[in-house]
C-alpha cells in the first residue's frame, strides 16, 4: 500500500485489489504466478468507492487464531511429555519362562 495523503478522518491509500481483499479478510491467492484478481470484486460491490472495509474485524479474528495456535502448540508439548511419562511408568513385558512339567517318580 502506498499512502497518498491524509484527511481529518484517516488516510488515502493506493493499493492492489489483492491487498485490499486481504485487508478485508478475504482469502485470495497472492503468490500464484500469473494470477490476476478479477474485477468481479468491484462489480459485485465488494470494493466500491465509499465502501467501509472492516479491517479491524479481520485483524481481530486472525489475531485470535494466532493466540489459539500458540495455546495448542503449548498443549502439544505438555501432552507429549505426559505420554512419555506414561510410557516410562508402564511395566516392561517379559515372556515368562516355559514351565517344567513335574512328573511323579
C-alpha positions as CSV (number, residue, x, y, z in Angstrom):
1,X,0.0,0.0,0.0
2,X,1.1,3.5,-0.7
3,X,-0.1,6.4,1.4
4,X,-1.2,9.2,-1.0
5,X,-2.4,11.6,1.6
6,X,-4.5,12.0,4.7
7,X,-7.6,13.7,5.9
8,X,-9.1,14.6,9.3
9,X,-10.6,11.1,9.3
10,X,-7.8,9.0,8.1
11,X,-5.5,8.2,5.2
12,X,-5.9,8.0,1.4
13,X,-4.0,4.9,0.1
14,X,-3.3,3.3,-3.2
15,X,-3.3,-0.5,-3.1
16,X,-3.9,-3.5,-5.3
17,X,-7.1,-5.4,-5.3
18,X,-5.4,-8.4,-3.8
19,X,-4.0,-6.4,-0.8
20,X,-7.4,-4.8,-0.4
21,X,-9.0,-8.2,-0.4
22,X,-6.6,-9.4,2.3
23,X,-7.2,-6.3,4.4
24,X,-10.9,-7.1,4.2
25,X,-10.3,-10.6,5.3
26,X,-10.9,-12.4,2.0
27,X,-8.7,-15.4,1.3
28,X,-7.4,-14.9,-2.2
29,X,-4.2,-16.2,-3.8
30,X,-1.4,-13.6,-3.8
31,X,1.7,-15.5,-4.9
32,X,0.3,-17.7,-7.7
33,X,2.2,-16.9,-10.8
34,X,0.0,-15.3,-13.5
35,X,-2.9,-14.9,-11.1
36,X,-4.9,-11.8,-11.6
37,X,-7.8,-10.9,-9.4
38,X,-10.9,-10.3,-11.5
39,X,-12.9,-7.1,-11.4
40,X,-15.8,-9.2,-10.0
41,X,-14.9,-7.9,-6.5
42,X,-15.6,-4.4,-7.7
43,X,-18.5,-5.2,-9.9
44,X,-20.1,-7.3,-7.1
45,X,-19.9,-4.2,-4.8
46,X,-17.3,-5.7,-2.5
47,X,-14.8,-2.9,-3.2
48,X,-16.9,0.1,-4.2
49,X,-16.0,3.7,-3.8
50,X,-17.1,4.8,-0.3
51,X,-17.4,1.3,0.9
52,X,-16.3,0.7,4.5
53,X,-14.0,-2.3,5.0
54,X,-13.9,-3.6,8.5
55,X,-10.1,-4.4,8.5
56,X,-10.1,-4.4,12.3
57,X,-12.6,-7.3,12.4
58,X,-10.4,-9.3,10.1
59,X,-7.3,-8.5,12.1
60,X,-9.0,-9.4,15.4
61,X,-10.1,-12.7,14.0
62,X,-6.6,-13.5,12.7
63,X,-5.0,-12.5,15.9
64,X,-7.4,-14.8,17.9
65,X,-6.4,-17.6,15.6
66,X,-2.7,-16.9,16.3
67,X,-3.3,-16.9,20.0
68,X,-5.2,-20.2,19.8
69,X,-2.4,-21.7,17.8
70,X,0.1,-20.7,20.5
71,X,-2.0,-22.4,23.2
72,X,-2.4,-25.5,21.1
73,X,1.3,-25.7,20.5
74,X,1.9,-25.4,24.3
75,X,-0.6,-28.1,24.9
76,X,1.1,-30.3,22.4
77,X,4.3,-30.2,24.3
78,X,2.5,-30.9,27.6
79,X,0.7,-33.9,26.2
80,X,3.9,-35.2,24.6
81,X,5.7,-35.0,28.0
82,X,2.7,-36.7,29.7
83,X,2.8,-39.5,27.1
84,X,6.5,-40.0,27.7
85,X,5.9,-40.2,31.5
86,X,3.1,-42.8,31.0
87,X,5.3,-44.9,28.7
88,X,8.1,-44.8,31.3
89,X,5.8,-45.9,34.1
90,X,4.4,-48.9,32.2
91,X,5.9,-52.2,33.3
92,X,8.0,-53.9,30.7
93,X,6.6,-57.1,29.4
94,X,8.7,-60.2,29.8
95,X,8.0,-63.6,28.3
96,X,7.6,-66.0,31.2
97,X,9.9,-69.0,31.2
98,X,8.5,-72.2,30.0
99,X,7.2,-74.2,32.9
100,X,8.7,-77.5,33.6
101,X,6.3,-80.3,33.9
102,X,6.5,-82.1,37.3
103,X,6.3,-85.8,37.0
104,X,5.6,-88.3,39.7
105,X,8.5,-90.5,40.2
